[in-house]
Amino acid sequence: MEGCLNTEKDVDKLIAKFESYKKQTHQTFEQLTQHIEKLQNELNVQDASTGLSASHRQLVTQTNKKLKSVGQKISGQHKDLHSSVSRIGKTIDRNFDAECGSINMHEILADHTHHSLFNRAICEHFYRQGSVSVAESIATDGNLEIDDKWRFPFIEMNEILENLQNRVVDPALMWSIRNKVQLQKEKSNLEFKLHRLKFIELIKLGPSHQHLAVAYAKKFQQFAPVQCQEIQQLMGCFLYVKRGLTESPYCDLLSEKMWNDICSDFLRDACRVTGLSVNSPLISSFSAGCQALPALLAIKSVIEQRQCSGALSNNDELPIDIDLDSCQHYHSVFACPILRQQTTVKNPPLRLVCGHVISRDALTKLVSGSKVKCPYCPVEQSPNDAKELHF
């Protein structure tokens, strides 16, 4: 992470320098253009039959010198930018290890099936981003069979998001009404928020559209049991139709944040309804990999010295713990209170008859004959009565 920050700092400096030189160059060219146009006007006034006067010849000479000086200055700035760009490359070489081959797990992409899954994840990412042409090119190159039913939700989602960013609510409203049952199960208030935005847009049009706003307000009746306070606030907007909402107690309803929030809310609810994660799996994997890479590179030499080439692939576990950000935590973690070890797929948590939970390995060690006694209470049971827990 420190290497990324150092590189980002140098890149920011380069961009700042580029913008500064760009501004200076633009001003210099403006001044030169004005100076040359002024000189040209003076020379046009001069009688061609008499030739240039001494003062005009001196002005032309001074202008040539100025142009040459400016050209040298811009050339020097250009060279300075080139050296700054080359320093970025040195910063990258200094802060990042180019030899990452020893931590690659080649067996992950050992066959065609795994390659197809990887290409499908990349394809899904670009569908999510709205880059349909890129996604379809990857699908074609990777010989992926993409079902229209699978790709359609991504395309529809991006079209609706684009409309919301352009403050067009109708496509999102139609989608929310079509998926009303699923949204109610998720306890989502997306449909109400969309109606609220459309109502506010009608209020903003002034008294000439007040009758339309009154008619539209009837749509809030279905939300009254849950959104009563918010509906009361919206009805109060009618008092400021003539004066406008800008200077009213309801000015927060005009905030740009309302539109930004509705885009985030729609994306979250749309992913829930379609059974997708809110964040792209490819981005999540890449972010986790970026956080894990420095630690893995740090133990690379140890792995090589001890000649344990399979340390990164044994049991589908890493040889060291990697602390990821909280946003990368997707499920609960249970540590066995007996063995003080985190449970895994092969060693899952088990619930005893008495309600206490231990790991399968701990249960195996506690078995005496055909019975097992709970380590926390005197209850005895058969090992087969333990139930696997899924957090």
C-alpha positions as CSV (number, residue, x, y, z in Angstrom):
1,M,0.0,0.0,0.0
2,E,2.9,2.3,0.8
3,G,4.3,1.8,-2.7
4,C,0.9,2.7,-4.2
5,L,0.8,5.9,-2.2
6,N,4.3,6.9,-3.2
7,T,3.6,6.3,-6.8
8,E,0.3,8.2,-6.6
9,K,2.0,11.1,-5.0
10,D,4.6,11.3,-7.8
11,V,1.8,11.0,-10.4
12,D,-0.1,13.8,-8.7
13,K,3.0,16.0,-8.9
14,L,3.4,15.2,-12.6
15,I,-0.2,16.1,-13.3
16,A,0.0,19.3,-11.4
17,K,3.2,20.3,-13.3
18,F,1.6,19.4,-16.6
19,E,-1.5,21.6,-15.8
20,S,0.8,24.5,-14.8
21,Y,2.9,24.2,-18.0
22,K,-0.3,23.9,-20.0
23,K,-1.7,27.1,-18.5
24,Q,1.6,29.0,-18.9
25,T,1.9,27.9,-22.6
26,H,-1.7,28.9,-23.3
27,Q,-1.1,32.4,-21.9
28,T,2.2,32.7,-23.8
29,F,0.6,31.8,-27.1
30,E,-2.3,34.3,-26.5
31,Q,0.2,37.0,-25.8
32,L,2.3,36.1,-28.9
33,T,-0.8,36.0,-31.1
34,Q,-1.8,39.5,-29.9
35,H,1.7,40.8,-30.4
36,I,2.0,39.4,-34.0
37,E,-1.5,40.7,-34.9
38,K,-0.5,44.2,-33.7
39,L,2.7,44.1,-35.6
40,Q,0.9,42.9,-38.8
41,N,-1.6,45.8,-38.5
42,E,1.3,48.3,-38.2
43,L,3.1,46.8,-41.3
44,N,-0.1,46.9,-43.3
45,V,-0.4,50.6,-42.7
46,Q,3.2,51.1,-44.0
47,D,3.4,52.1,-47.7
48,A,4.8,49.1,-49.6
49,S,6.7,51.3,-52.1
50,T,8.8,53.0,-49.4
51,G,9.8,49.7,-47.7
52,L,10.1,49.0,-44.0
53,S,11.2,51.9,-41.7
54,A,14.1,51.4,-39.3
55,S,11.6,51.2,-36.3
56,H,9.6,48.6,-38.1
57,R,12.7,46.5,-38.9
58,Q,13.7,46.7,-35.3
59,L,10.2,45.5,-34.2
60,V,10.4,42.5,-36.6
61,T,13.8,41.7,-35.2
62,Q,12.6,41.9,-31.6
63,T,9.6,39.7,-32.5
64,N,11.8,37.0,-34.0
65,K,14.0,37.0,-30.9
66,K,10.9,36.8,-28.7
67,L,9.6,33.8,-30.7
68,K,12.9,32.0,-30.5
69,S,13.1,32.6,-26.8
70,V,9.6,31.3,-26.2
71,G,10.3,28.3,-28.3
72,Q,13.4,27.5,-26.3
73,K,11.4,27.9,-23.0
74,I,8.6,25.6,-24.2
75,S,11.2,23.0,-25.4
76,G,12.8,23.2,-21.9
77,Q,9.4,22.6,-20.2
78,H,8.8,19.7,-22.6
79,K,12.1,18.1,-21.6
80,D,11.3,18.6,-18.0
81,L,8.0,16.8,-18.4
82,H,9.8,13.9,-20.1
83,S,12.2,13.6,-17.2
84,S,9.3,13.7,-14.7
85,V,7.5,10.9,-16.6
86,S,10.7,8.8,-16.5
87,R,10.9,9.3,-12.8
88,I,7.5,7.8,-12.5
89,G,8.9,4.6,-14.0
90,K,11.7,4.6,-11.5
91,T,9.3,5.1,-8.7
92,I,7.3,2.1,-9.8
93,D,10.5,0.0,-10.1
94,R,11.6,1.1,-6.7
95,N,8.3,0.4,-4.9
96,F,7.0,-2.7,-6.7
97,D,8.5,-6.2,-7.1
98,A,8.3,-7.2,-10.8
99,E,9.1,-10.8,-9.9
100,C,5.8,-12.1,-8.8
101,G,6.0,-15.5,-10.5
102,S,6.8,-17.4,-7.3
103,I,3.4,-16.6,-5.8
104,N,1.4,-17.5,-8.8
105,M,-1.0,-20.4,-8.4
106,H,-0.8,-21.9,-11.9
107,E,-3.1,-24.8,-11.0
108,I,-6.0,-22.3,-10.7
109,L,-6.2,-21.9,-14.5
110,A,-5.0,-25.5,-15.3
111,D,-7.9,-26.4,-17.5
112,H,-10.5,-25.1,-20.0
113,T,-13.2,-25.0,-17.4
114,H,-11.3,-22.7,-15.0
115,H,-10.3,-20.4,-18.0
116,S,-14.0,-20.2,-19.0
117,L,-15.0,-19.2,-15.4
118,F,-12.3,-16.6,-15.3
119,N,-13.3,-15.1,-18.7
120,R,-16.9,-15.2,-17.6
121,A,-16.1,-13.1,-14.5
122,I,-14.3,-10.6,-16.7
123,C,-17.2,-10.6,-19.1
124,E,-19.7,-10.0,-16.2
125,H,-17.6,-7.1,-14.9
126,F,-17.8,-5.2,-18.2
127,Y,-21.5,-5.9,-18.5
128,R,-21.9,-4.4,-15.1
129,Q,-20.0,-1.3,-16.2
130,G,-22.2,-0.9,-19.2
131,S,-19.3,-1.7,-21.7
132,V,-21.5,-4.1,-23.6
133,S,-19.3,-4.1,-26.8
134,V,-16.2,-5.0,-24.7
135,A,-18.0,-7.7,-22.9
136,E,-19.3,-9.3,-26.1
137,S,-15.9,-9.2,-27.7
138,I,-14.4,-11.0,-24.6
139,A,-17.3,-13.6,-24.9
140,T,-16.5,-14.1,-28.6
141,D,-12.7,-14.4,-28.1
142,G,-13.2,-16.7,-25.1
143,N,-15.8,-18.9,-26.9
144,L,-18.3,-18.2,-24.1
145,E,-22.0,-19.1,-24.6
146,I,-23.8,-16.1,-23.1
147,D,-27.5,-16.6,-22.6
148,D,-29.6,-13.5,-23.3
149,K,-31.5,-14.1,-20.0
150,W,-28.2,-13.8,-18.2
151,R,-27.0,-10.6,-19.9
152,F,-30.3,-8.8,-20.1
153,P,-30.4,-7.7,-16.4
154,F,-27.0,-6.1,-16.7
155,I,-28.0,-4.2,-19.8
156,E,-31.3,-3.1,-18.3
157,M,-29.6,-2.0,-15.1
158,N,-27.1,0.2,-16.9
159,E,-29.8,1.8,-19.1
160,I,-31.9,2.6,-16.0
161,L,-28.8,4.0,-14.2
162,E,-28.0,6.2,-17.2
163,N,-31.6,7.5,-17.2
164,L,-31.4,8.3,-13.5
165,Q,-28.2,10.2,-13.9
166,N,-30.0,12.2,-16.6
167,R,-32.9,12.7,-14.1
168,V,-35.3,10.5,-16.0
169,V,-37.3,8.5,-13.4
170,D,-39.8,6.6,-15.5
171,P,-37.7,3.5,-16.5
172,A,-36.7,3.0,-12.9
173,L,-40.3,3.4,-11.7
174,M,-41.5,0.8,-14.2
175,W,-38.8,-1.6,-13.0
176,S,-39.7,-1.1,-9.3
177,I,-43.4,-1.7,-10.0
178,R,-42.6,-4.8,-12.0
179,N,-40.5,-6.1,-9.1
180,K,-42.7,-4.8,-6.3
181,V,-43.1,-8.2,-4.5
182,Q,-39.3,-8.8,-4.3
183,L,-38.6,-5.3,-3.2
184,Q,-41.2,-5.6,-0.4
185,K,-39.5,-8.8,0.8
186,E,-36.2,-6.8,0.9
187,K,-38.1,-4.0,2.8
188,S,-37.0,-1.6,0.2
189,N,-38.5,1.9,-0.2
190,L,-37.1,2.5,-3.7
191,E,-40.5,2.9,-5.3
192,F,-41.5,5.6,-2.8
193,K,-38.2,7.5,-3.4
194,L,-38.7,7.4,-7.1
195,H,-42.3,8.8,-6.8
196,R,-41.0,11.5,-4.5
197,L,-38.4,12.6,-7.0
198,K,-41.0,12.8,-9.8
199,F,-43.4,14.7,-7.5
200,I,-40.6,17.3,-6.7
201,E,-39.9,17.8,-10.4
202,L,-43.6,18.7,-10.9
203,I,-43.6,21.1,-7.9
204,K,-40.5,22.8,-9.4
205,L,-42.5,23.6,-12.6
206,G,-44.5,26.1,-10.6
207,P,-48.2,27.0,-10.3
208,S,-49.0,26.1,-14.0
209,H,-48.3,22.5,-13.2
210,Q,-49.8,22.4,-9.7
211,H,-52.9,20.4,-10.8
212,L,-50.5,17.7,-12.1
213,A,-48.7,17.6,-8.8
214,V,-52.0,17.3,-6.9
215,A,-53.1,14.4,-9.2
216,Y,-49.7,12.7,-8.8
217,A,-49.8,13.1,-5.0
218,K,-52.6,10.4,-4.9
219,K,-49.9,7.8,-5.7
220,F,-48.5,8.3,-2.2
221,Q,-51.6,6.8,-0.6
222,Q,-50.2,3.3,-0.9
223,F,-47.1,4.3,1.1
224,A,-49.0,6.1,3.9
225,P,-48.7,3.3,6.6
226,V,-44.9,3.3,6.4
227,Q,-43.9,6.7,5.0
228,C,-46.5,8.9,6.7
229,Q,-44.0,11.6,7.9
230,E,-42.2,11.9,4.6
231,I,-45.6,12.2,2.8
232,Q,-46.6,15.0,5.2
233,Q,-43.4,16.8,4.3
234,L,-44.1,16.5,0.6
235,M,-47.6,17.8,1.0
236,G,-46.2,20.9,2.7
237,C,-44.4,21.7,-0.6
238,F,-47.7,22.9,-2.0
239,L,-47.4,26.0,0.3
240,Y,-44.3,27.1,-1.6
241,V,-45.4,26.4,-5.2
242,K,-45.5,30.1,-6.1
243,R,-42.4,31.2,-4.2
244,G,-40.4,28.1,-5.0
245,L,-38.7,25.5,-2.7
246,T,-35.3,27.1,-2.8
247,E,-35.9,29.4,0.2
248,S,-38.4,27.0,1.9
249,P,-38.0,24.6,4.8
250,Y,-38.1,21.9,2.2
251,C,-35.1,23.1,0.2
252,D,-33.2,19.8,1.1
253,L,-35.5,18.0,-1.3
254,L,-33.8,19.9,-4.2
255,S,-30.3,18.6,-3.1
256,E,-28.1,16.8,-5.7
257,K,-27.6,14.2,-3.0
258,M,-31.2,13.0,-3.6
259,W,-30.2,11.9,-7.1
260,N,-26.9,10.4,-6.1
261,D,-28.6,8.4,-3.4
262,I,-31.3,7.1,-5.7
263,C,-28.7,5.7,-8.1
264,S,-27.0,3.9,-5.2
265,D,-30.3,2.6,-3.9
266,F,-31.4,1.3,-7.3
267,L,-28.1,-0.4,-7.9
268,R,-28.2,-2.1,-4.5
269,D,-31.8,-3.2,-4.8
270,A,-31.4,-4.3,-8.4
271,C,-28.5,-6.5,-7.4
272,R,-30.5,-8.0,-4.5
273,V,-33.5,-8.8,-6.7
274,T,-31.3,-10.4,-9.4
275,G,-29.2,-12.3,-6.9
276,L,-26.0,-10.4,-7.6
277,S,-23.4,-8.9,-5.3
278,V,-23.5,-5.1,-5.3
279,N,-19.8,-4.9,-6.1
280,S,-18.2,-6.6,-9.1
281,P,-16.6,-9.9,-8.0
282,L,-13.7,-9.1,-10.3
283,I,-13.1,-5.8,-8.5
284,S,-13.5,-7.4,-5.1
285,S,-11.0,-10.2,-5.9
286,F,-8.5,-7.6,-7.4
287,S,-8.7,-5.4,-4.3
288,A,-8.2,-8.3,-2.0
289,G,-5.2,-9.5,-4.1
290,C,-3.7,-6.0,-4.0
291,Q,-3.8,-6.0,-0.2
292,A,-2.5,-9.6,0.0
293,L,0.3,-9.2,-2.5
294,P,2.8,-7.2,-0.4
295,A,2.6,-9.7,2.5
296,L,3.0,-12.7,0.1
297,L,6.0,-11.0,-1.6
298,A,7.6,-10.5,1.8
299,I,7.6,-14.2,2.5
300,K,8.6,-15.2,-1.1
301,S,12.3,-15.6,-0.1
302,V,11.3,-17.8,2.9
303,I,9.3,-20.1,0.6
304,E,12.2,-20.4,-1.9
305,Q,14.8,-21.0,0.8
306,R,12.7,-23.8,2.5
307,Q,11.8,-25.2,-0.9
308,C,8.1,-25.5,0.0
309,S,6.8,-24.6,-3.5
310,G,3.3,-25.9,-2.6
311,A,2.9,-23.6,0.4
312,L,0.5,-21.3,-1.5
313,S,-1.8,-24.1,-2.8
314,N,-2.0,-26.7,0.0
315,N,-5.6,-27.0,1.4
316,D,-6.7,-24.0,-0.5
317,E,-5.3,-21.8,2.3
318,L,-2.6,-19.1,2.4
319,P,0.5,-19.8,4.6
320,I,-0.1,-16.5,6.5
321,D,-3.1,-14.5,7.7
322,I,-4.0,-11.5,5.5
323,D,-5.9,-8.6,7.1
324,L,-8.4,-7.3,4.6
325,D,-10.5,-4.2,5.0
326,S,-14.0,-4.5,6.6
327,C,-15.6,-4.0,3.2
328,Q,-14.0,-7.4,2.2
329,H,-15.7,-9.3,5.0
330,Y,-18.6,-11.3,3.6
331,H,-19.4,-13.9,6.2
332,S,-19.1,-14.5,10.0
333,V,-16.0,-16.2,11.3
334,F,-16.1,-18.8,14.1
335,A,-13.1,-19.9,16.1
336,C,-13.4,-23.2,18.0
337,P,-13.2,-22.4,21.8
338,I,-11.5,-25.7,22.4
339,L,-8.7,-25.8,19.8
340,R,-8.5,-22.0,19.4
341,Q,-8.6,-22.5,15.6
342,Q,-10.8,-20.9,13.0
343,T,-13.2,-23.3,11.4
344,T,-13.0,-24.2,7.7
345,V,-15.0,-26.1,5.1
346,K,-13.3,-29.3,6.1
347,N,-13.5,-28.5,9.8
348,P,-16.9,-26.8,10.2
349,P,-18.6,-25.7,13.4
350,L,-21.0,-28.2,15.0
351,R,-23.8,-27.6,17.4
352,L,-24.1,-30.0,20.3
353,V,-27.5,-31.1,21.7
354,C,-27.0,-28.8,24.7
355,G,-26.5,-25.8,22.3
356,H,-22.7,-25.3,22.7
357,V,-20.7,-25.1,19.5
358,I,-17.3,-26.6,18.8
359,S,-15.4,-27.6,15.7
360,R,-15.5,-31.0,14.1
361,D,-11.8,-31.7,15.0
362,A,-12.6,-30.9,18.6
363,L,-15.6,-33.2,18.6
364,T,-13.5,-36.0,17.2
365,K,-10.9,-35.6,20.0
366,L,-13.6,-35.5,22.7
367,V,-15.3,-38.8,21.6
368,S,-15.0,-41.5,24.2
369,G,-16.4,-44.8,23.1
370,S,-19.7,-44.0,21.4
371,K,-20.4,-40.9,23.5
372,V,-19.1,-37.4,23.8
373,K,-19.4,-35.2,26.8
374,C,-19.8,-31.4,26.3
375,P,-16.7,-29.6,27.6
376,Y,-18.9,-26.8,29.0
377,C,-21.7,-28.7,30.7
378,P,-22.4,-32.3,31.9
379,V,-24.6,-33.3,28.9
380,E,-23.6,-36.4,27.1
381,Q,-24.7,-37.3,23.5
382,S,-23.9,-39.3,20.5
383,P,-21.4,-37.7,18.1
384,N,-23.9,-38.2,15.3
385,D,-26.4,-35.9,17.0
386,A,-24.1,-32.9,16.4
387,K,-25.5,-30.6,13.7
388,E,-23.3,-28.6,11.3
389,L,-23.8,-24.8,11.5
390,H,-23.7,-22.4,8.6
391,F,-23.2,-18.8,9.5
